[in-house]
């Protein structure tokens, strides 16, 4: 099994044509109160100017944490980009941050605190607030998430979903055992990944505090499949 660096969070950001939002995403990571992290940017063959925007941000922001950039020559899809990022990770923990969303400054600090206090748990998500381009839903918190391991198990057993994928942080050793999300179920990769944890009897939960800002816009991936902001 891969030797992972104690206390380090590997933040994986899958990116596809996110030039309008990636700077805010990266600024959110830069503002984290938990500093022991590396950021892995997987540019999934974007056709916009994402690559140049990221390069400019790194040059002007001079982040204190290492940034690993993987510019893929062909588009692998959401699950493929994530899994590549997971394989590149070195951290004891792996976290996800979607390229069009923003993490609250204390997100990782509070998730790590949960994991340290609950060593029998292997994945923790959080609640989130909406960032709406039409401003109408700005600040609204999600009402479809569930809390508590038993409650979450029941939701997934019924074929439903109750964890926002962009908020998850999990132990890297679990990826080394169960692997990443499948590429066979387009649009439900996040659901299948959580089910892998539950099928392996691994404990998961959500923090009730909104520690993530989820952006809704016309081109977001979830609307291609669900037509709403409810996604993984």
Residue frames as qw, qx, qy, qz and C-alpha x, y, z in Angstrom:
[[0.000, 0.887, 0.462, 0.000, 0.00, 0.00, 0.00],
 [0.352, 0.671, -0.030, 0.651, 1.19, 3.52, -0.79],
 [0.466, -0.367, -0.432, 0.679, 2.94, 5.34, 2.04],
 [0.023, 0.822, 0.355, 0.445, 1.01, 8.56, 2.65],
 [0.275, 0.307, -0.342, 0.845, 2.17, 11.75, 4.36],
 [0.289, -0.512, -0.721, 0.367, 0.68, 12.12, 7.83],
 [0.050, -0.654, -0.339, 0.674, -1.69, 15.08, 8.21],
 [0.026, -0.242, 0.449, 0.859, -1.43, 16.12, 4.55],
 [0.571, 0.549, 0.495, -0.358, -4.60, 16.80, 2.57],
 [0.237, -0.030, 0.661, 0.711, -4.40, 16.19, -1.17],
 [0.406, 0.571, 0.338, -0.628, -7.08, 18.45, -2.67],
 [0.354, 0.131, 0.762, 0.526, -8.16, 17.17, -6.09],
 [0.329, 0.600, 0.149, -0.714, -9.80, 19.71, -8.41],
 [0.501, 0.290, 0.717, 0.389, -11.18, 18.22, -11.65],
 [0.109, 0.613, -0.011, -0.782, -11.39, 21.01, -14.23],
 [0.400, 0.339, 0.698, 0.487, -13.18, 21.26, -17.53],
 [0.098, 0.557, 0.358, 0.743, -13.74, 24.67, -19.13],
 [0.438, -0.744, -0.459, 0.210, -13.85, 26.47, -15.78],
 [0.456, 0.250, -0.045, 0.853, -11.88, 29.59, -16.68],
 [0.229, -0.674, -0.179, -0.679, -14.66, 31.85, -15.35],
 [0.709, -0.634, -0.068, -0.301, -14.59, 30.31, -11.89],
 [0.873, 0.004, -0.348, 0.341, -11.25, 28.61, -11.23],
 [0.247, 0.470, -0.351, 0.771, -9.61, 31.70, -9.69],
 [0.547, -0.507, 0.153, -0.648, -12.31, 31.93, -7.00],
 [0.962, -0.160, -0.216, -0.050, -11.94, 28.21, -6.37],
 [0.716, 0.220, -0.353, 0.561, -8.18, 28.57, -5.92],
 [0.060, -0.546, 0.270, -0.791, -8.58, 31.66, -3.74],
 [0.788, -0.446, -0.033, -0.422, -10.83, 29.58, -1.48],
 [0.932, -0.055, -0.247, 0.261, -8.05, 27.03, -1.09],
 [0.421, 0.448, -0.289, 0.734, -5.51, 29.77, -0.49],
 [0.327, -0.568, 0.169, -0.736, -7.65, 31.10, 2.39],
 [0.829, -0.294, -0.468, -0.083, -7.85, 27.77, 4.25],
 [0.423, -0.777, 0.360, -0.296, -6.92, 27.89, 7.93],
 [0.887, -0.210, 0.391, 0.126, -5.58, 24.32, 7.59],
 [0.186, 0.841, -0.399, -0.314, -2.28, 24.78, 5.79],
 [0.364, -0.359, 0.839, 0.187, -0.87, 21.27, 5.41],
 [0.738, 0.466, 0.444, -0.204, -2.10, 20.48, 1.93],
 [0.219, -0.207, 0.638, 0.708, -1.20, 19.98, -1.71],
 [0.568, 0.537, 0.231, -0.579, -3.51, 20.91, -4.58],
 [0.385, -0.025, 0.812, 0.439, -3.81, 18.65, -7.61],
 [0.458, 0.551, 0.032, -0.696, -5.40, 20.34, -10.64],
 [0.469, 0.099, 0.822, 0.309, -6.54, 17.89, -13.29],
 [0.337, 0.513, -0.141, -0.777, -7.31, 19.89, -16.44],
 [0.633, 0.204, 0.747, -0.012, -9.47, 17.48, -18.42],
 [0.367, 0.198, 0.596, 0.686, -8.52, 18.75, -21.90],
 [0.129, 0.751, 0.377, -0.526, -10.36, 22.05, -21.46],
 [0.490, 0.488, 0.459, 0.558, -11.08, 23.93, -24.70],
 [0.054, -0.977, -0.136, -0.152, -11.25, 27.37, -23.10],
 [0.349, 0.689, -0.405, 0.489, -8.37, 29.35, -21.53],
 [0.803, -0.586, -0.065, -0.089, -8.42, 27.48, -18.21],
 [0.861, -0.005, -0.102, 0.499, -4.74, 26.54, -18.53],
 [0.349, 0.471, -0.078, 0.806, -3.53, 30.14, -18.93],
 [0.440, -0.724, -0.053, -0.528, -5.83, 31.41, -16.15],
 [0.887, -0.439, -0.092, 0.108, -4.39, 28.83, -13.73],
 [0.736, 0.154, -0.082, 0.654, -0.81, 29.63, -14.72],
 [0.068, 0.634, -0.023, 0.770, -1.39, 33.35, -14.22],
 [0.646, -0.684, -0.086, -0.327, -3.02, 32.77, -10.82],
 [0.895, -0.255, -0.119, 0.347, -0.07, 30.71, -9.60],
 [0.544, 0.337, -0.051, 0.767, 2.38, 33.37, -10.74],
 [0.111, -0.622, 0.005, -0.775, 0.52, 36.27, -9.11],
 [0.720, -0.590, -0.088, -0.355, -0.71, 34.50, -5.94],
 [0.299, 0.511, -0.729, 0.344, 2.47, 32.61, -5.08],
 [0.819, -0.428, -0.140, -0.356, 0.64, 29.98, -2.98],
 [0.288, -0.639, 0.670, -0.244, 2.42, 28.50, 0.02],
 [0.795, -0.045, 0.589, -0.141, 1.22, 24.98, -0.75],
 [0.208, -0.229, 0.779, 0.545, 2.49, 22.85, -3.63],
 [0.677, 0.467, 0.147, -0.550, 0.34, 22.79, -6.76],
 [0.391, -0.107, 0.842, 0.356, 0.52, 19.82, -9.10],
 [0.541, 0.502, -0.041, -0.674, -0.94, 20.43, -12.56],
 [0.450, 0.036, 0.855, 0.255, -1.96, 17.60, -14.84],
 [0.442, 0.492, -0.149, -0.735, -3.03, 18.82, -18.29],
 [0.669, 0.122, 0.733, 0.019, -4.67, 15.81, -19.93],
 [0.050, -0.228, 0.604, 0.762, -4.27, 15.51, -23.72],
 [0.333, -0.276, -0.715, -0.549, -7.75, 14.03, -24.15],
 [0.519, -0.347, 0.190, -0.758, -10.97, 14.38, -22.19],
 [0.231, 0.054, -0.961, 0.143, -11.40, 11.47, -19.79],
 [0.511, -0.562, -0.503, -0.411, -14.64, 12.60, -18.17],
 [0.427, -0.733, 0.195, -0.493, -15.42, 13.49, -14.57],
 [0.922, -0.363, 0.132, -0.036, -14.65, 10.08, -13.06],
 [0.846, 0.302, -0.068, 0.434, -11.47, 9.69, -15.07],
 [0.187, 0.725, -0.223, 0.624, -10.13, 13.11, -14.04],
 [0.619, -0.662, 0.208, -0.367, -10.91, 12.44, -10.38],
 [0.977, -0.168, 0.076, 0.106, -9.25, 9.04, -10.38],
 [0.661, 0.493, -0.160, 0.543, -6.11, 10.41, -12.01],
 [0.122, -0.748, 0.258, -0.600, -5.96, 13.06, -9.28],
 [0.826, -0.493, 0.158, -0.223, -6.46, 10.44, -6.59],
 [0.943, 0.106, -0.047, 0.313, -3.59, 8.36, -7.98],
 [0.432, 0.600, -0.195, 0.644, -1.35, 11.44, -7.91],
 [0.460, -0.791, 0.047, -0.401, -2.21, 12.19, -4.27],
 [0.492, 0.293, -0.677, 0.463, 0.28, 11.79, -1.42],
 [0.292, -0.448, 0.333, -0.777, -1.86, 12.84, 1.53],
 [0.071, 0.080, 0.915, -0.389, -3.21, 10.92, 4.47],
 [0.366, 0.582, 0.566, -0.455, -6.47, 12.55, 3.41],
 [0.191, 0.191, 0.598, 0.755, -7.96, 13.27, 0.00],
 [0.222, 0.591, 0.441, -0.637, -10.47, 16.07, -0.51],
 [0.355, 0.480, 0.615, 0.515, -12.49, 17.16, -3.53],
 [0.069, 0.625, 0.189, -0.754, -13.24, 20.71, -4.63],
 [0.548, 0.607, 0.527, 0.234, -15.18, 21.26, -7.84],
 [0.460, 0.083, 0.170, 0.867, -13.61, 23.89, -10.06],
 [0.089, -0.556, -0.319, -0.763, -16.65, 26.18, -10.04],
 [0.605, -0.707, -0.346, -0.118, -17.23, 26.03, -6.29],
 [0.125, 0.667, -0.426, 0.598, -15.52, 27.60, -3.26],
 [0.658, -0.305, -0.633, 0.271, -14.53, 26.11, 0.09],
 [0.392, -0.896, -0.053, -0.199, -15.19, 28.06, 3.29],
 [0.193, 0.737, -0.557, 0.330, -11.87, 29.04, 4.94],
 [0.409, -0.427, 0.708, -0.387, -12.40, 26.66, 7.87],
 [0.886, 0.144, -0.211, -0.388, -13.69, 23.72, 5.80],
 [0.738, 0.278, -0.593, 0.162, -10.61, 21.50, 5.97],
 [0.000, 0.379, -0.655, 0.654, -9.76, 22.42, 9.56],
 [0.646, -0.131, 0.356, -0.662, -13.21, 21.30, 10.71],
 [0.910, 0.185, -0.272, -0.252, -13.25, 18.17, 8.58],
 [0.530, 0.364, -0.681, 0.349, -9.83, 17.11, 9.87],
 [0.268, -0.324, 0.574, -0.702, -10.96, 17.83, 13.43],
 [0.855, -0.023, 0.073, -0.512, -13.91, 15.47, 12.88],
 [0.849, 0.288, -0.443, -0.005, -11.66, 12.75, 11.47],
 [0.269, 0.413, -0.693, 0.526, -9.20, 13.02, 14.36],
 [0.429, -0.204, 0.526, -0.705, -12.01, 12.79, 16.92],
 [0.861, 0.161, 0.269, -0.400, -13.82, 10.00, 15.06],
 [0.081, -0.534, 0.787, 0.299, -11.13, 7.58, 13.99],
 [0.475, 0.176, 0.862, -0.011, -13.70, 4.94, 13.02],
 [0.511, 0.762, 0.273, -0.288, -15.03, 7.19, 10.22],
 [0.619, -0.055, 0.495, 0.608, -13.47, 7.26, 6.76],
 [0.187, 0.400, 0.441, 0.781, -15.36, 10.00, 4.87],
 [0.061, -0.630, -0.491, 0.598, -16.90, 13.31, 5.90],
 [0.204, 0.550, 0.440, 0.680, -18.92, 15.76, 3.80],
 [0.068, -0.284, -0.378, 0.878, -20.48, 19.09, 4.77],
 [0.281, 0.787, 0.519, -0.180, -23.54, 21.18, 4.20],
 [0.394, 0.071, 0.313, 0.861, -23.25, 24.00, 1.66],
 [0.206, 0.693, 0.274, -0.634, -24.67, 27.36, 0.64],
 [0.607, 0.573, 0.470, 0.288, -25.74, 28.24, -2.87],
 [0.120, -0.492, 0.209, 0.836, -24.08, 30.85, -5.04],
 [0.508, 0.590, 0.626, 0.040, -26.65, 31.66, -7.67],
 [0.333, 0.086, 0.338, 0.876, -25.87, 33.70, -10.78],
 [0.142, -0.627, -0.477, -0.599, -29.38, 35.11, -10.68],
 [0.029, 0.331, -0.463, 0.822, -28.79, 36.06, -7.01],
 [0.655, -0.382, -0.201, -0.620, -32.19, 34.72, -5.95],
 [0.917, -0.281, -0.283, -0.027, -30.89, 31.70, -4.10],
 [0.378, 0.549, -0.501, 0.552, -27.68, 33.20, -2.74],
 [0.181, -0.412, 0.608, -0.655, -27.00, 31.98, 0.78],
 [0.867, -0.151, -0.025, -0.475, -29.62, 29.22, 0.81],
 [0.260, -0.435, 0.857, -0.094, -28.44, 26.05, 2.51],
 [0.412, 0.066, -0.837, -0.355, -29.04, 22.56, 1.15],
 [0.637, -0.187, 0.371, -0.649, -32.11, 20.75, 2.43],
 [0.902, 0.184, -0.277, -0.277, -31.54, 17.34, 0.81],
 [0.347, 0.445, -0.768, 0.304, -28.53, 16.19, 2.80],
 [0.823, -0.471, -0.261, -0.180, -28.79, 13.68, 5.65],
 [0.009, -0.681, 0.590, -0.433, -26.78, 13.41, 8.85],
 [0.665, -0.330, 0.597, -0.303, -25.69, 10.43, 10.91],
 [0.013, -0.319, 0.900, 0.297, -24.27, 7.19, 9.55],
 [0.311, 0.277, 0.898, -0.142, -27.46, 5.14, 10.00],
 [0.407, 0.711, 0.287, -0.496, -29.63, 7.74, 8.29],
 [0.220, 0.656, -0.518, -0.504, -27.20, 8.03, 5.38],
 [0.166, -0.121, 0.966, 0.159, -27.11, 4.25, 4.93],
 [0.402, 0.487, 0.721, -0.283, -30.91, 4.15, 4.67],
 [0.358, 0.756, -0.046, -0.546, -30.94, 6.87, 2.02],
 [0.167, 0.529, -0.731, -0.397, -28.43, 5.05, -0.18],
 [0.278, 0.063, 0.957, -0.053, -30.14, 1.70, 0.39],
 [0.446, 0.636, 0.520, -0.355, -33.24, 3.31, -1.13],
 [0.597, 0.405, 0.444, 0.532, -31.24, 4.34, -4.20],
 [0.044, 0.975, 0.151, 0.156, -31.11, 8.02, -3.27],
 [0.602, 0.317, -0.202, 0.705, -28.24, 10.41, -2.62],
 [0.377, -0.894, -0.236, -0.063, -27.50, 12.69, 0.35],
 [0.592, -0.540, 0.145, 0.580, -23.85, 13.78, 0.22],
 [0.387, 0.909, -0.073, -0.140, -22.55, 16.67, -1.88],
 [0.922, 0.148, 0.014, 0.358, -19.56, 15.22, -3.69],
 [0.369, 0.726, -0.153, 0.560, -17.64, 18.51, -3.87],
 [0.406, -0.766, 0.259, -0.426, -17.52, 18.63, -0.06],
 [0.967, -0.235, -0.102, 0.004, -16.06, 15.19, 0.67],
 [0.057, 0.714, -0.670, 0.195, -12.82, 14.48, 2.50],
 [0.977, -0.144, -0.041, -0.154, -11.78, 10.87, 3.02],
 [0.593, -0.588, 0.516, 0.191, -8.82, 8.80, 4.16],
 [0.381, 0.644, -0.551, -0.369, -6.36, 8.22, 1.34],
 [0.193, -0.251, 0.948, -0.021, -5.78, 4.62, 2.39],
 [0.609, 0.360, 0.604, -0.366, -9.38, 3.86, 1.44],
 [0.576, 0.698, -0.205, -0.373, -8.79, 4.92, -2.15],
 [0.086, 0.546, -0.827, -0.104, -5.76, 2.64, -2.17],
 [0.349, 0.024, 0.915, -0.198, -8.13, -0.22, -1.31],
 [0.490, 0.533, 0.642, -0.255, -11.42, 0.48, -3.13],
 [0.387, 0.228, 0.516, 0.730, -10.24, 2.67, -6.03],
 [0.089, 0.185, 0.012, -0.979, -11.94, 5.71, -7.52],
 [0.592, 0.397, 0.335, -0.616, -15.36, 6.34, -9.05],
 [0.611, 0.217, 0.716, 0.258, -16.46, 4.20, -11.95],
 [0.098, 0.331, -0.368, -0.863, -16.56, 5.51, -15.52],
 [0.010, 0.232, 0.926, 0.300, -19.45, 3.18, -16.35],
 [0.065, -0.722, -0.678, 0.125, -22.26, 5.25, -14.83],
 [0.236, 0.274, 0.116, 0.925, -22.14, 8.68, -16.43],
 [0.327, -0.549, -0.153, -0.754, -23.88, 11.23, -14.21],
 [0.792, -0.545, -0.079, -0.264, -23.95, 8.98, -11.14],
 [0.651, 0.349, -0.529, 0.417, -20.24, 8.54, -10.47],
 [0.115, -0.463, 0.485, -0.733, -20.49, 10.33, -7.12],
 [0.819, -0.244, 0.084, -0.513, -23.38, 8.09, -6.01],
 [0.940, 0.127, -0.314, 0.042, -21.48, 4.94, -6.89],
 [0.396, 0.467, -0.549, 0.568, -18.35, 6.14, -5.07],
 [0.414, -0.411, 0.431, -0.689, -20.25, 6.65, -1.81],
 [0.935, -0.075, -0.048, -0.342, -21.92, 3.25, -2.22],
 [0.712, 0.347, -0.546, 0.273, -18.44, 1.70, -2.42],
 [0.010, -0.415, 0.601, -0.683, -17.76, 3.01, 1.08],
 [0.685, -0.205, 0.272, -0.644, -21.07, 1.76, 2.43],
 [0.933, 0.138, -0.281, -0.180, -20.72, -1.67, 0.82],
 [0.595, 0.312, -0.597, 0.439, -17.33, -1.98, 2.52],
 [0.594, -0.665, -0.439, 0.108, -18.97, -1.07, 5.87],
 [0.424, 0.082, -0.169, 0.886, -16.96, 2.14, 6.07],
 [0.122, -0.744, -0.548, 0.363, -18.52, 4.87, 8.19],
 [0.240, 0.316, 0.257, 0.881, -19.40, 8.23, 6.64],
 [0.101, -0.732, -0.549, 0.390, -21.22, 11.38, 7.74],
 [0.234, 0.690, 0.212, 0.652, -21.92, 15.03, 6.92],
 [0.231, -0.232, -0.396, 0.858, -21.11, 18.08, 9.03],
 [0.104, 0.770, 0.624, -0.086, -24.25, 20.18, 9.50],
 [0.113, -0.763, 0.038, 0.636, -22.36, 23.44, 9.10],
 [0.659, 0.731, 0.161, 0.072, -22.28, 24.93, 5.59],
 [0.496, -0.632, 0.368, 0.469, -18.56, 24.91, 4.75],
 [0.405, 0.071, 0.676, 0.611, -18.81, 25.03, 0.97],
 [0.339, 0.575, 0.084, -0.740, -20.25, 27.43, -1.57],
 [0.500, 0.220, 0.795, 0.263, -21.95, 25.59, -4.42],
 [0.136, 0.392, -0.228, -0.881, -22.33, 27.58, -7.61],
 [0.553, 0.487, 0.673, -0.057, -25.37, 27.19, -9.83],
 [0.152, 0.579, -0.323, -0.733, -25.04, 28.22, -13.46],
 [0.782, 0.419, -0.023, -0.460, -26.32, 27.14, -16.84],
 [0.626, 0.525, -0.573, -0.061, -23.22, 25.16, -17.84],
 [0.371, -0.488, 0.727, -0.308, -22.68, 23.23, -14.61],
 [0.203, 0.183, -0.943, -0.188, -22.31, 19.51, -14.97],
 [0.205, 0.202, 0.861, -0.419, -25.21, 18.51, -12.72],
 [0.489, 0.469, 0.175, -0.714, -27.80, 20.30, -14.85],
 [0.367, 0.343, -0.722, -0.476, -26.85, 18.08, -17.78],
 [0.289, -0.042, -0.956, 0.010, -28.14, 15.10, -15.81],
 [0.162, -0.439, -0.795, 0.387, -30.56, 16.35, -13.16],
 [0.001, 0.661, 0.409, 0.630, -31.69, 19.84, -14.12],
 [0.464, -0.857, -0.136, -0.180, -31.16, 21.21, -10.62],
 [0.026, 0.781, -0.534, 0.323, -28.49, 22.07, -8.08],
 [0.815, -0.375, 0.395, -0.199, -28.80, 18.70, -6.37],
 [0.759, 0.498, -0.417, 0.049, -25.71, 16.77, -7.28],
 [0.875, -0.340, -0.103, 0.329, -22.71, 15.05, -5.84]]
